[in-house]
Amino acid sequence: MKRKDLIAKIADSHERYQWQEDKTGILIRDAKFETITHFTFAALRRLTFKQIQAACVQGKDVDHVSRVTGYFSKISQWNKGKQAELKDRHRVTVGGDDDGVR
């Protein structure tokens, strides 16, 4: 991606991303996840904007999914009571020799 194209995309992101250039590359700050990522100019030339976004979130943009009665749903869309129920659940492993369950 060219430098001017990246800066244009950052400007279109409505203040989610801020950037600062240094001698070796560009620092990009992601305000949503409070991360700062440095990209060298060589790396920027070979990356797409989606790849740059993925690197900026540093694995923090994760949806947890649960299967309830055969249907999958995002936990983030559950109400507060259902999310509290999930936190209170006890997880056990059944079937091993050392688990104490027979």
N, C-alpha and C positions, 0 to 999 in steps of 0.2 A: 504494500500500500504506500502510496506517495505521501510525503509529509503534509502537503497542502490538503489532500483528501482526508487524512486522519484529523487534522485540525478542524475541517469543515464538519465532519461527523461528530466530533466532540462538541462543537458549538451547537449542533442540532439536538444534543442530548439534554437540553433544558437544565443545566447546572448540575447534573449528576456527576459528570466528569470535569475535572480541571486538569490542566497540563502545564508543565514547566520544562523548558528545554535547557540542557546543559551541554558540555563539550562532547560527550559520547553518545547522547541519545535524548530521550524524552521521558520524564516522570509523569505518570498519569495517576491521579487520585480519584478513587471511586467513593463518592460521598455516601452512597447507600450502605456499602459494606465497610466503610472507613479503612480502605486499603490503599497503599501506594505501591505502584509497580514501575520498575525502570525497564525501558525497552531501548536497546541499542539501535542506531540507524540501520545497521545491517539486518537486524531482526525485523524491523518495521517494514522493510522492503519485501520480505517474503511472507508476511502474515496478512490475513484478511481482518476486517474490523470485528467479525464474530470471534475470531481466535484471540484478538486483543482483548475483547470484552471478557472472554472466558478466563484469560490469564489474570485480569484485574480483580475478579471476584474471589480468586484463590480458593475455590471449592466451597465457598460460603453460601451459595445460592442453591440449596438442596431442598427438594420437596420430599417429605416423608409420606409414604403411601401405606395404607393398611387394607387388609381384606376382611370385610365384615359381611357375613351371610352371603358369600360368593361374589360380592361386588368390591371393586377397588375404588378407594377415594383418598383424596389428599387430606392429611391430618390438619393442615393449616385452614381448611374450610369447615372443620368441625366447630361446634359451639364450645364455650369454655367448660361446661360440665362434662362433655364427652372427652375433651382433652385431659381434664383432671382424672377421669376414670382410667384413661390410658396410662397416666403416670403412676396410678395406684396398683396396677396389675403386677402380679408376681410371675416372673418367667422361670420355668423349670424345663429340664431336659429329661426325657423319658427314654429308656431303652439301653442305656449303657450299664456296664458292670459296676461302675463306681458311683452311680447316682443315688443309690439307696432305695430306688423304686422297683418293686417286684410285682 
